[in-house]
Amino acid sequence: MRLAMRWSVALMGFAVVSGCSDGGVGERSPGIDLAVRFGSHLPVTALEAEVPWGGPVTQSVLPHVGPPGDRTVSFALDIPAGSTSVPVTLRLTGRTAQGISVATGALTVEPDPGGRVPAEVTLAVIAPSSPTEWTRSWSWPSLEAESVAPVEVASVTLASDPEPRLIFLSGVLTGADESIVEVEVRLDGRVIDRFGHQVFGPPDDGGAGIFTFEVVPTATAAQTLSLRLGASVGAAAIRDVRVVAAGLPPGASLTSLSTDEDPERLGLGVLLDRLSVPSVAGGRYWV
């Protein structure tokens, strides 16, 4: 026990001595103590600061823990001797684990040759300047099939993409008198949705509108989206078909709900399910 206590005292004495400098206890080199703010929904794993006295300075960012909203990360920058006499302009970038820039901000700071200067900056989300930069769409005015089992009537090839994307499909199911129509939506052969419709009137009775979407986290290779159509009774048709593949901008907040169950409910105004949207930083959202 005595030996352990003596070693403990010796180590603490060493730590105190090594923490001192010739200029006195607690003295720090000139620099900037940044408070960097950005939305907690952004997948930022590193902060990068472009500084005028050399190459960029990088700092890792730990995963966010706590309720959604804005978060603040401390970023300490030391200024070398001879660079404290003029205002310093800094550009901050938040990057993902893949090195993709998702947020940026800039500020100008007046250094203090004798100490540290506190400063703060809020990063803005980097988004495409227009939706056409990250979307593709296809459309067919009318598709038909005379087959009991669904057969492929249309397909599109989606290029590989390391970033998440959404695939939307919409159309109107129709058919001949008394026909029972079925349509399947497949991604690389996997059924992602299926719809059925029974026609009781003429083909121009308005039909049944369908809409579906699929979230694709990442695609390391090209993918094929196909539409299959069939009718157990009569002929099958679908019109006004539209497919949209939309890449998600880096840092976009996405909330979705899906279930493998086939819910059956009786009544009017019956709740099927509920989607809870977390509170996130301000921005433009689509529902």
PEQUIDA-V616855 format. One record per run of one state. SS is the DSSP state (A for helix, B for strand, O for the rest). FROM is the first residue (numbers start at 1). LEN is the number of residues. If there is no record, write none. Layout:
BEGIN
((SS & FROM & LEN) (SS & FROM & LEN))
END
This chain:
BEGIN
((O & 1 & 1) (A & 2 & 17) (O & 19 & 12) (B & 31 & 9) (O & 40 & 6) (B & 46 & 5) (O & 51 & 6) (B & 57 & 4) (O & 61 & 9) (B & 70 & 9) (O & 79 & 9) (B & 88 & 8) (O & 96 & 5) (B & 101 & 9) (O & 110 & 6) (B & 116 & 7) (O & 123 & 1) (B & 124 & 2) (O & 126 & 5) (A & 131 & 3) (O & 134 & 1) (B & 135 & 11) (O & 146 & 5) (B & 151 & 8) (O & 159 & 2) (B & 161 & 1) (O & 162 & 3) (B & 165 & 11) (O & 176 & 4) (B & 180 & 8) (O & 188 & 2) (B & 190 & 9) (O & 199 & 9) (B & 208 & 9) (O & 217 & 2) (B & 219 & 1) (O & 220 & 3) (B & 223 & 11) (O & 234 & 2) (B & 236 & 12) (O & 248 & 40))
END
